[in-house]
C-alpha cells in the first residue's frame, strides 16, 4: 500500500531502541508467544527451512535478525507501513510481523471499509503462504485465523459462515494451539469463534454444525485472561463475547471488562489503540 495513515497518538513511550526491545519483549509478546529474533533464533529457524522458504530470506542470520528487530520496533511504535516494509525484507521470517501490522492497521486505521477488507485479504494471502513455508510456526496459523476472523466480522458473520470461513478459522486456531498451547491471543480468538457462531445461529445449530458451545467460549476467554491479565484486548474481546452470548443479562460484567481495559497502561501502539477502543465503548 502506498499511503499509510499515521498512528494518531504520541508514540514516544513506544520507541524501543537498542537493548530496550529485548528487555521489553516478554511483556510485548506475552499474548502471541513470538520469540525474540536474536541471531541464534534466526539461525535455528533457517536450519529447518526448505529451499523455497530459504529463497525468500536471502540474508545471513545476523542480517535477518537486525531486519526483524527493525520491523518489530516499527510495529510497536505504530509505524505499521514501515513494519511491513522491513518485515518483507526478511522474507518468510517476517510474516508474523507483516501480518500482524496489516491486521492491526486495518482494524483501527484503514481509511474505509473497502481498504480495510482489501488489507485483511492481503494478510490472509500472506498467512496462507506462511503456513506452507513455516508450518511449524504458531504465528503462521494464528495470523491467518486472526485476519480471516476480522474479515468475517467486516463482511458480516452470516456471510462469513456461508463462505465457509468458520471452518478455516477453527482449523488455523487449532493448529496454532497444537504448537503453542499458551498462545493467549489464539485462545481469545477461539472464544470469539464460539461466541459469534452461537450468537448468529443459536446453541443447537452452532453446536451440531460448527462444534460451538458457550462453555468452550468461556473457557478460552478465561484462559486468555489468566495468561495475559495485563492485556487490554483480552478483556475487550471477553466483554464482546459475553455480550454476544448473554446480552444485557451480563451487561455489568461486560462493562467491568471494558473499564479494566480502559484503565490499563499501554505497552505499545497496538495496546494504545485497543485502550482507545475500550474508552469509545464506554462513552
Secondary structure, 3 states (H helix, E strand, C coil): CCCCCCCCCCCHHHCCCCCHHHHHHHHHCCCCCCCCCCHHHHHHHHHCCCHHHHHCCCCCHHHHHHHHHHHHHHHHCCCHHHHHHHHHCCHHHHHHHHHHHHHHHHHHCCCCHHHHHHHHHHHHHHHHHHHHHCCCCHHHHHHHHHHHHHHHHHHCHHHHHHCCHHHHHHHHHHHHHHHCCCCHHHHHHHHHHHHHHHHHHCHHHHHHHHCCCHHHHHHHHHHHHHHCCCCHHHHHHHHHHHHHHHHHHHHHHHHHHHHHHHCCCCCCHHHHHHHHHHHHHHC
